[in-house]
Amino acid sequence: MSRNIILCGGGNSISSGIELGLFDRIKNEEVWSINFAFLTFDFKPSRQIWVDISFFKNNIEAIQKLYSQGVSCHAKKHQVYRNIPEINLYETTRNPQEMDKKLYIGRMGLSGFFALHLAVKEEPDNIFLLGYDFSAINGKTHYYQDTHKVQSTGVGHPELYMKGDKPKDEVEDWKNFTSPNIKSKIYNVSPQSAINAFTKIDYLTFFNKLEEK
């Protein structure tokens, strides 16, 4: 049986999946929650992923609850975690030349890069990117911005990803995951995404691929 890893980010493209029953379709899959995505789930993610210290400090109780429920936690290495062995920590880099030694987080230091590199290192058959938009879709950066009040510099601020009506040059950093040495097939489940480095599919195609295993 093939192994699929589903990375659930926060982009508003996930809204179209929710309309089709997304969470019910993936609740028994290996789903990694990135930042605040877990707040919208009616199931436990397999892993909780973050990079920013502010996310940890503002969500300590929620993260502790996830851990107590058996969810493994993974974060960028920082001294604030020195007495918290429950969190799996990783050295990171913004230099693609160091990807063989550290987890790559792109020039912008984003958790989506961190999660993808961690998944790539585990060499699953398929990696599905949900909410990897790097843009605003239908005027929203995140699918939960109207339903969950979260403390985040990116939520509701498309200017962090966009320069005018085009994505910032840093969108090209995703191409560093297209090396022939990467054994997993990476799918971006967001036809409208500004990230063009990976094969784009819609949610119905995604659901069909999950059934193939």
GUFIVO-561859 format. One record per residue (C-alpha): residue number from 0; residue in three letters; z, y, x. Coordinates in Angstrom, 3 decimals, decimal comma, padded with zeros to 6 digits. Example, Ala and Ser with C-alpha at 12.3 -4.5 7.8 and 13.67 -1.06 7.14 Angstrom:
REM residues 2
<r n="0" res="ala" z="007,800" y="-004,500" x="012,300"/>
<r n="1" res="ser" z="007,140" y="-001,060" x="013,670"/>
This chain:
REM residues 213
<r n="0" res="met" z="000,000" y="000,000" x="000,000"/>
<r n="1" res="ser" z="-000,925" y="003,424" x="001,323"/>
<r n="2" res="arg" z="001,681" y="006,078" x="001,954"/>
<r n="3" res="asn" z="001,265" y="009,490" x="000,402"/>
<r n="4" res="ile" z="003,383" y="012,526" x="001,211"/>
<r n="5" res="ile" z="003,315" y="015,384" x="-001,292"/>
<r n="6" res="leu" z="004,355" y="018,779" x="000,051"/>
<r n="7" res="cys" z="005,419" y="021,068" x="-002,758"/>
<r n="8" res="gly" z="005,206" y="024,708" x="-001,738"/>
<r n="9" res="gly" z="005,491" y="027,676" x="-004,037"/>
<r n="10" res="gly" z="001,996" y="029,033" x="-004,670"/>
<r n="11" res="asn" z="001,062" y="029,910" x="-008,234"/>
<r n="12" res="ser" z="-001,732" y="027,327" x="-008,286"/>
<r n="13" res="ile" z="001,001" y="024,803" x="-009,116"/>
<r n="14" res="ser" z="001,146" y="026,360" x="-012,584"/>
<r n="15" res="ser" z="-002,133" y="024,671" x="-013,499"/>
<r n="16" res="gly" z="-000,660" y="021,334" x="-012,429"/>
<r n="17" res="ile" z="002,489" y="021,873" x="-014,475"/>
<r n="18" res="glu" z="000,322" y="022,416" x="-017,540"/>
<r n="19" res="leu" z="-001,051" y="018,908" x="-016,952"/>
<r n="20" res="gly" z="002,376" y="017,281" x="-016,567"/>
<r n="21" res="leu" z="002,585" y="017,512" x="-012,772"/>
<r n="22" res="phe" z="006,271" y="016,817" x="-012,281"/>
<r n="23" res="asp" z="006,248" y="013,772" x="-014,529"/>
<r n="24" res="arg" z="003,257" y="012,447" x="-012,584"/>
<r n="25" res="ile" z="004,898" y="012,828" x="-009,156"/>
<r n="26" res="lys" z="008,570" y="012,115" x="-009,873"/>
<r n="27" res="asn" z="008,299" y="008,612" x="-008,421"/>
<r n="28" res="glu" z="006,260" y="009,697" x="-005,389"/>
<r n="29" res="glu" z="007,416" y="010,873" x="-001,956"/>
<r n="30" res="val" z="007,777" y="014,592" x="-002,624"/>
<r n="31" res="trp" z="009,034" y="017,064" x="-000,060"/>
<r n="32" res="ser" z="010,381" y="020,303" x="-001,515"/>
<r n="33" res="ile" z="009,678" y="023,431" x="000,513"/>
<r n="34" res="asn" z="012,181" y="026,231" x="000,023"/>
<r n="35" res="phe" z="012,855" y="026,884" x="-003,679"/>
<r n="36" res="ala" z="010,519" y="024,307" x="-005,224"/>
<r n="37" res="phe" z="013,395" y="021,880" x="-005,876"/>
<r n="38" res="leu" z="014,889" y="024,333" x="-008,364"/>
<r n="39" res="thr" z="012,001" y="023,595" x="-010,716"/>
<r n="40" res="phe" z="012,115" y="019,799" x="-010,449"/>
<r n="41" res="asp" z="013,676" y="017,478" x="-013,014"/>
<r n="42" res="phe" z="013,939" y="014,835" x="-010,262"/>
<r n="43" res="lys" z="015,279" y="014,637" x="-006,716"/>
<r n="44" res="pro" z="012,829" y="015,391" x="-003,913"/>
<r n="45" res="ser" z="012,671" y="012,973" x="-001,006"/>
<r n="46" res="arg" z="013,310" y="015,813" x="001,430"/>
<r n="47" res="gln" z="014,276" y="019,472" x="001,397"/>
<r n="48" res="ile" z="012,445" y="021,627" x="003,957"/>
<r n="49" res="trp" z="013,053" y="025,195" x="005,112"/>
<r n="50" res="val" z="012,677" y="027,481" x="008,130"/>
<r n="51" res="asp" z="014,422" y="030,758" x="007,332"/>
<r n="52" res="ile" z="018,133" y="031,123" x="007,969"/>
<r n="53" res="ser" z="018,367" y="033,427" x="004,946"/>
<r n="54" res="phe" z="017,239" y="030,581" x="002,684"/>
<r n="55" res="phe" z="020,062" y="028,421" x="003,965"/>
<r n="56" res="lys" z="022,720" y="031,130" x="003,700"/>
<r n="57" res="asn" z="021,698" y="032,038" x="000,147"/>
<r n="58" res="asn" z="021,495" y="028,443" x="-001,068"/>
<r n="59" res="ile" z="024,268" y="026,590" x="000,763"/>
<r n="60" res="glu" z="025,819" y="025,088" x="-002,373"/>
<r n="61" res="ala" z="022,481" y="023,929" x="-003,756"/>
<r n="62" res="ile" z="021,546" y="022,371" x="-000,417"/>
<r n="63" res="gln" z="024,908" y="020,622" x="-000,210"/>
<r n="64" res="lys" z="024,336" y="019,212" x="-003,679"/>
<r n="65" res="leu" z="020,907" y="017,904" x="-002,714"/>
<r n="66" res="tyr" z="022,378" y="016,214" x="000,358"/>
<r n="67" res="ser" z="025,160" y="014,636" x="-001,702"/>
<r n="68" res="gln" z="022,444" y="013,186" x="-003,947"/>
<r n="69" res="gly" z="020,757" y="011,509" x="-000,998"/>
<r n="70" res="val" z="018,108" y="014,110" x="-000,216"/>
<r n="71" res="ser" z="017,540" y="014,502" x="003,529"/>
<r n="72" res="cys" z="017,431" y="018,067" x="004,825"/>
<r n="73" res="his" z="015,110" y="019,362" x="007,550"/>
<r n="74" res="ala" z="015,100" y="022,812" x="009,158"/>
<r n="75" res="lys" z="014,121" y="024,874" x="012,145"/>
<r n="76" res="lys" z="016,694" y="024,538" x="014,915"/>
<r n="77" res="his" z="019,258" y="027,346" x="015,003"/>
<r n="78" res="gln" z="022,803" y="027,745" x="016,280"/>
<r n="79" res="val" z="024,067" y="028,414" x="012,749"/>
<r n="80" res="tyr" z="023,674" y="024,662" x="012,125"/>
<r n="81" res="arg" z="025,509" y="023,565" x="015,274"/>
<r n="82" res="asn" z="028,410" y="022,097" x="013,277"/>
<r n="83" res="ile" z="026,294" y="020,680" x="010,456"/>
<r n="84" res="pro" z="024,996" y="017,293" x="011,641"/>
<r n="85" res="glu" z="023,700" y="016,483" x="008,153"/>
<r n="86" res="ile" z="020,679" y="018,723" x="008,723"/>
<r n="87" res="asn" z="017,789" y="017,365" x="010,805"/>
<r n="88" res="leu" z="016,775" y="020,091" x="013,246"/>
<r n="89" res="tyr" z="013,527" y="020,683" x="015,126"/>
<r n="90" res="glu" z="012,306" y="022,951" x="017,890"/>
<r n="91" res="thr" z="009,428" y="025,120" x="016,651"/>
<r n="92" res="thr" z="006,589" y="027,115" x="018,163"/>
<r n="93" res="arg" z="004,023" y="029,693" x="017,128"/>
<r n="94" res="asn" z="001,741" y="028,574" x="019,951"/>
<r n="95" res="pro" z="-000,735" y="025,850" x="018,945"/>
<r n="96" res="gln" z="-000,892" y="024,739" x="022,582"/>
<r n="97" res="glu" z="002,675" y="023,430" x="022,206"/>
<r n="98" res="met" z="002,089" y="021,342" x="019,079"/>
<r n="99" res="asp" z="002,587" y="018,105" x="020,982"/>
<r n="100" res="lys" z="006,154" y="019,103" x="021,851"/>
<r n="101" res="lys" z="007,368" y="021,240" x="018,952"/>
<r n="102" res="leu" z="006,699" y="021,782" x="015,255"/>
<r n="103" res="tyr" z="004,067" y="024,437" x="014,726"/>
<r n="104" res="ile" z="004,955" y="027,238" x="012,292"/>
<r n="105" res="gly" z="001,921" y="029,492" x="012,747"/>
<r n="106" res="arg" z="001,932" y="033,096" x="013,835"/>
<r n="107" res="met" z="003,814" y="034,083" x="010,668"/>
<r n="108" res="gly" z="006,534" y="031,465" x="011,100"/>
<r n="109" res="leu" z="006,020" y="029,873" x="007,681"/>
<r n="110" res="ser" z="007,823" y="026,847" x="006,277"/>
<r n="111" res="gly" z="004,549" y="025,474" x="004,924"/>
<r n="112" res="phe" z="003,317" y="024,970" x="008,489"/>
<r n="113" res="phe" z="006,636" y="023,416" x="009,485"/>
<r n="114" res="ala" z="006,525" y="020,915" x="006,610"/>
<r n="115" res="leu" z="002,897" y="020,010" x="007,241"/>
<r n="116" res="his" z="003,421" y="019,378" x="010,947"/>
<r n="117" res="leu" z="006,479" y="017,243" x="010,203"/>
<r n="118" res="ala" z="004,423" y="015,211" x="007,734"/>
<r n="119" res="val" z="001,494" y="014,879" x="010,139"/>
<r n="120" res="lys" z="003,782" y="013,446" x="012,802"/>
<r n="121" res="glu" z="004,748" y="010,623" x="010,432"/>
<r n="122" res="glu" z="001,078" y="009,657" x="010,051"/>
<r n="123" res="pro" z="000,942" y="008,821" x="006,327"/>
<r n="124" res="asp" z="-002,426" y="007,873" x="004,858"/>
<r n="125" res="asn" z="-002,649" y="011,036" x="002,780"/>
<r n="126" res="ile" z="-000,906" y="014,400" x="002,681"/>
<r n="127" res="phe" z="-001,280" y="016,456" x="-000,473"/>
<r n="128" res="leu" z="-000,559" y="020,181" x="-000,317"/>
<r n="129" res="leu" z="000,675" y="021,714" x="-003,564"/>
<r n="130" res="gly" z="001,050" y="025,471" x="-003,841"/>
<r n="131" res="tyr" z="-000,538" y="026,150" x="-000,460"/>
<r n="132" res="asp" z="-002,414" y="029,244" x="-001,645"/>
<r n="133" res="phe" z="-001,837" y="031,931" x="001,011"/>
<r n="134" res="ser" z="-002,714" y="034,433" x="-001,684"/>
<r n="135" res="ala" z="-001,853" y="035,603" x="-005,176"/>
<r n="136" res="ile" z="-003,416" y="033,650" x="-008,024"/>
<r n="137" res="asn" z="-003,550" y="035,318" x="-011,430"/>
<r n="138" res="gly" z="-001,451" y="038,113" x="-009,996"/>
<r n="139" res="lys" z="001,407" y="035,899" x="-008,814"/>
<r n="140" res="thr" z="002,341" y="034,628" x="-005,375"/>
<r n="141" res="his" z="004,744" y="031,922" x="-006,592"/>
<r n="142" res="tyr" z="004,760" y="029,758" x="-009,702"/>
<r n="143" res="tyr" z="008,483" y="030,237" x="-010,276"/>
<r n="144" res="gln" z="008,726" y="033,979" x="-009,732"/>
<r n="145" res="asp" z="009,139" y="034,722" x="-013,463"/>
<r n="146" res="thr" z="011,532" y="031,870" x="-014,209"/>
<r n="147" res="his" z="013,837" y="031,727" x="-011,187"/>
<r n="148" res="lys" z="015,347" y="034,742" x="-009,494"/>
<r n="149" res="val" z="015,333" y="033,842" x="-005,811"/>
<r n="150" res="gln" z="016,049" y="035,850" x="-002,688"/>
<r n="151" res="ser" z="012,845" y="035,720" x="-000,716"/>
<r n="152" res="thr" z="010,726" y="038,269" x="001,126"/>
<r n="153" res="gly" z="007,501" y="036,537" x="000,089"/>
<r n="154" res="val" z="007,973" y="036,067" x="-003,645"/>
<r n="155" res="gly" z="006,040" y="038,698" x="-005,567"/>
<r n="156" res="his" z="004,648" y="040,328" x="-002,422"/>
<r n="157" res="pro" z="000,989" y="039,357" x="-001,942"/>
<r n="158" res="glu" z="000,672" y="041,940" x="000,840"/>
<r n="159" res="leu" z="002,504" y="039,492" x="003,111"/>
<r n="160" res="tyr" z="-000,463" y="037,137" x="002,867"/>
<r n="161" res="met" z="-003,309" y="039,466" x="001,965"/>
<r n="162" res="lys" z="-004,963" y="042,463" x="003,604"/>
<r n="163" res="gly" z="-006,576" y="044,212" x="000,690"/>
<r n="164" res="asp" z="-008,473" y="041,583" x="-001,271"/>
<r n="165" res="lys" z="-008,820" y="039,200" x="001,658"/>
<r n="166" res="pro" z="-006,316" y="036,845" x="003,326"/>
<r n="167" res="lys" z="-004,805" y="037,979" x="006,613"/>
<r n="168" res="asp" z="-006,340" y="036,662" x="009,825"/>
<r n="169" res="glu" z="-003,381" y="034,289" x="010,216"/>
<r n="170" res="val" z="-004,927" y="032,074" x="007,527"/>
<r n="171" res="glu" z="-007,059" y="030,705" x="010,364"/>
<r n="172" res="asp" z="-003,921" y="029,139" x="011,893"/>
<r n="173" res="trp" z="-004,280" y="026,247" x="009,438"/>
<r n="174" res="lys" z="-007,327" y="025,080" x="011,380"/>
<r n="175" res="asn" z="-004,948" y="023,842" x="014,057"/>
<r n="176" res="phe" z="-004,292" y="020,891" x="011,745"/>
<r n="177" res="thr" z="-007,921" y="019,771" x="011,716"/>
<r n="178" res="ser" z="-007,878" y="018,010" x="015,078"/>
<r n="179" res="pro" z="-009,548" y="014,568" x="015,104"/>
<r n="180" res="asn" z="-006,287" y="013,277" x="016,569"/>
<r n="181" res="ile" z="-004,586" y="013,779" x="013,191"/>
<r n="182" res="lys" z="-004,717" y="010,423" x="011,450"/>
<r n="183" res="ser" z="-003,757" y="011,538" x="007,944"/>
<r n="184" res="lys" z="-006,217" y="012,853" x="005,382"/>
<r n="185" res="ile" z="-005,036" y="016,272" x="004,223"/>
<r n="186" res="tyr" z="-005,915" y="017,529" x="000,742"/>
<r n="187" res="asn" z="-005,282" y="021,041" x="-000,551"/>
<r n="188" res="val" z="-004,674" y="020,685" x="-004,296"/>
<r n="189" res="ser" z="-005,715" y="024,253" x="-005,018"/>
<r n="190" res="pro" z="-009,421" y="025,057" x="-005,435"/>
<r n="191" res="gln" z="-008,597" y="028,790" x="-005,457"/>
<r n="192" res="ser" z="-006,564" y="028,654" x="-002,239"/>
<r n="193" res="ala" z="-007,397" y="031,056" x="000,568"/>
<r n="194" res="ile" z="-006,798" y="028,159" x="002,966"/>
<r n="195" res="asn" z="-010,185" y="026,590" x="003,638"/>
<r n="196" res="ala" z="-009,225" y="024,317" x="006,532"/>
<r n="197" res="phe" z="-008,747" y="021,236" x="004,320"/>
<r n="198" res="thr" z="-010,618" y="019,436" x="001,565"/>
<r n="199" res="lys" z="-009,830" y="021,154" x="-001,731"/>
<r n="200" res="ile" z="-009,315" y="019,140" x="-004,910"/>
<r n="201" res="asp" z="-008,126" y="019,960" x="-008,424"/>
<r n="202" res="tyr" z="-005,124" y="018,397" x="-010,148"/>
<r n="203" res="leu" z="-007,040" y="015,787" x="-012,112"/>
<r n="204" res="thr" z="-008,599" y="014,522" x="-008,877"/>
<r n="205" res="phe" z="-005,146" y="014,550" x="-007,285"/>
<r n="206" res="phe" z="-003,694" y="012,419" x="-010,080"/>
<r n="207" res="asn" z="-006,559" y="009,947" x="-009,751"/>
<r n="208" res="lys" z="-005,987" y="009,651" x="-006,010"/>
<r n="209" res="leu" z="-002,306" y="008,882" x="-006,576"/>
<r n="210" res="glu" z="-003,329" y="005,985" x="-008,806"/>
<r n="211" res="glu" z="-005,646" y="004,550" x="-006,131"/>
<r n="212" res="lys" z="-002,795" y="003,128" x="-004,089"/>
